[in-house]
């Protein structure tokens, strides 16, 4: 695990800190060999995923590369290369849904 990512997570307020910890755990459990690093000021995973702690929630972002229009509709936002899902509390974390999205994006790249 990247020390700078750990530092980023620990600097967050609750509940964003706990959400980030859980998302990191899910990503690393799903893809144990994925490259974890700080990029553009946020934790980044293989240039396919990121998460960012915001004032009221955490965005978990996904690369849209090679996704169909229907698959892109599973995500929020208007980005040209990345879209996200919003997570406002640890209770909102649907691990199975997140794993499916992570795997979908990985398979397309």
C-alpha positions in Angstrom: 0.0 0.0 0.0 1.2 3.4 -0.9 2.2 5.6 2.1 1.0 8.8 0.4 -2.5 7.2 -0.1 -2.5 6.2 3.6 -1.6 9.8 4.6 -4.4 11.2 2.3 -7.0 9.0 3.9 -5.9 9.7 7.5 -6.1 13.5 6.8 -9.8 13.3 5.9 -12.7 14.1 8.3 -15.4 11.5 9.2 -17.3 10.0 7.5 -15.1 10.5 4.4 -12.1 8.9 6.1 -14.0 5.7 6.8 -15.5 5.6 3.4 -12.1 6.0 1.8 -10.6 3.3 3.9 -13.4 0.9 2.9 -13.1 1.8 -0.8 -9.4 1.2 -0.7 -9.9 -2.2 0.9 -12.5 -3.2 -1.7 -10.3 -2.1 -4.6 -7.2 -3.9 -3.3 -9.1 -7.0 -2.4 -10.6 -7.1 -5.9 -7.3 -6.5 -7.6 -4.4 -7.2 -5.2 -1.7 -6.4 -7.8 -3.1 -3.1 -9.0 -0.8 -0.1 -8.9 -1.9 2.3 -6.1 -0.5 5.9 -6.2 -1.3 9.5 -5.6 -2.1 11.1 -9.0 -3.7 14.5 -9.5 -3.8 14.9 -5.7 -6.1 11.9 -5.1 -5.6 8.1 -4.8 -5.4 6.5 -8.2 -5.5 2.8 -9.1 -4.0 1.8 -12.4 -5.4 4.9 -14.1 -8.8 3.1 -14.1 -10.2 4.2 -10.7 -9.8 6.9 -8.2 -11.5 8.2 -5.1 -11.7 11.7 -3.8 -13.0 13.0 -0.4 -15.3 16.0 -0.9 -17.1 18.2 1.7 -20.2 16.0 2.0 -19.3 12.7 0.3 -16.7 10.6 -1.5 -16.6 10.1 -5.3 -15.4 6.8 -6.5 -14.4 7.4 -10.1 -14.1 5.0 -13.0 -12.5 5.2 -16.5 -15.1 5.3 -19.2 -12.7 3.9 -21.8 -14.4 1.3 -24.0 -17.6 1.4 -22.0 -20.9 1.2 -23.9 -23.5 4.0 -23.5 -25.6 1.7 -21.3 -22.6 1.0 -19.1 -21.8 4.7 -18.8 -25.3 5.3 -17.6 -24.5 3.3 -14.4 -22.2 6.2 -13.4 -22.8 9.9 -12.5 -21.1 13.0 -13.8 -20.3 14.6 -17.1 -16.6 13.8 -17.5 -15.2 12.9 -20.9 -12.9 10.2 -19.7 -14.0 9.4 -16.1 -17.4 9.2 -14.3 -18.2 8.4 -10.7 -20.6 7.2 -8.1 -21.2 9.3 -4.9 -21.0 7.7 -1.5 -22.3 9.7 1.5 -21.8 7.2 4.3 -20.3 3.8 5.0 -23.9 2.5 4.9 -24.1 3.5 1.3 -21.2 1.2 0.3 -22.7 -1.6 -1.8 -19.6 -3.9 -2.0 -21.1 -6.2 -4.7 -22.1 -3.3 -6.9 -18.7 -1.7 -6.5 -17.0 -5.0 -7.3 -19.1 -5.4 -10.5 -18.2 -1.9 -11.6 -14.5 -2.4 -10.9 -14.5 -5.7 -12.8 -16.5 -4.2 -15.7 -14.0 -1.4 -16.2 -11.0 -3.7 -15.8 -12.4 -6.1 -18.4 -12.9 -3.3 -20.9 -9.3 -2.1 -20.6 
